[in-house]
């Protein structure tokens, strides 16, 4: 019993430490994302993106880069862009860029994993799009695309009116209220993924022995990643998506878990495959099925799985060729870091907590004004959302209980 309580306390403090380390990165990234989303609207994206060709794919990639990092928000925007006439390949490019090339994701990866993984994330994001383009060209799913558009034709949405240009927005109170609304909405979309992901990471760090990872990821724990056989690297690359599928956590929430995998000796390819797998989890599959039908949803999953495995292998052996393949050492263990020390991260957290407070007040003021005199209808909540809420409540109680244990001296 004492061991369980001590591990509980350790797990909770590790989770809270992970979040404290990444807080300023989340806030900074979502502030930039909110600014861009208000100034560069979805309607403008749709007007610029075409059907096919390099220019359309490049624009889809660029608009994804400046968009939200939330997997679920990326799915929704991708559907809207595709529904209003964008080509399938540019839409997939937007989806992959918005979950792999966004600014805040790179910052969080840098905090938890290091520069090689940042480089791998951004080069890998480009490779994912290139491989996806090649996959679509080779498989030529014209009938699936036509059926997907027909499936969406029953779900038409009106165009939101465009008001004022970006210069007026950035210098007006109304514009900053919109930014505050977007900023809070970003947090509303990801807080459950982040909470669950960081809580699970803490639990795994405290309760799951190293032997489990060595059994699951064959060859993990090897001192020199370059000594792994191709079979071992391939196997770890295939296990990465399976582990991600079982955790069903979004792109921002799974980075601490990726750091733990690296801590336990999983190869660069295996870790990158895990990070890239945020779009092949069960909730994403269900949402794509609702949008496009099950055949297209399964096609997209096979496309993404094939591309992420190929990308992870290319990154692994490409980095090995340039002798920059990262190797885990005990010195860079994420668990051994002093997560609450007074450093630049602590100062940035205080600054961005203040900024978040101001944006939160702008959101609250706008929300109050918009709700005055309006009746509220009942909003349907999906089964996935209910499950996430239940797990989130458990995670809150788990963290609160572990903090109490720490305060009373059980650690």
Secondary structure, DSSP 8 states (H G I E B T S, - for coil): -HHHHHHHHHHHHHHHHHHHHHHHHHHHHHHHHHHHHHHS-HHHHHHH--SSSHHHHHHHHHHHHTS---HHHHHHHHHHHHHTT--HHHHHHHHHHHHHS-HHHHHHHHHHT-HHHHHHHHHHHHHHHHHHHHHHHHH--HHHHHHHHHHHHTT--------S-HHHHHTSHHHHHHHHHHHHHHHHHHHHHHHHHHHHHHHHHHHS-HHHHHHHSTTTT-S-GGGS-HHHHHHHHHHHHHHHHHH---TTTTHHHHHHHHHTT--HHHHHHHHHGGGSSHHHHHHHHHHH-HHHHHHHHHHHHHHHHHHHHHHHHHHHHTT------GGG-STTS-TT-SSHHHHHHHHHHHHHHHHHHHHHHHHHHHHTT---------HHHHHHHHHHHHHHHHHHHHHHHHHTT--
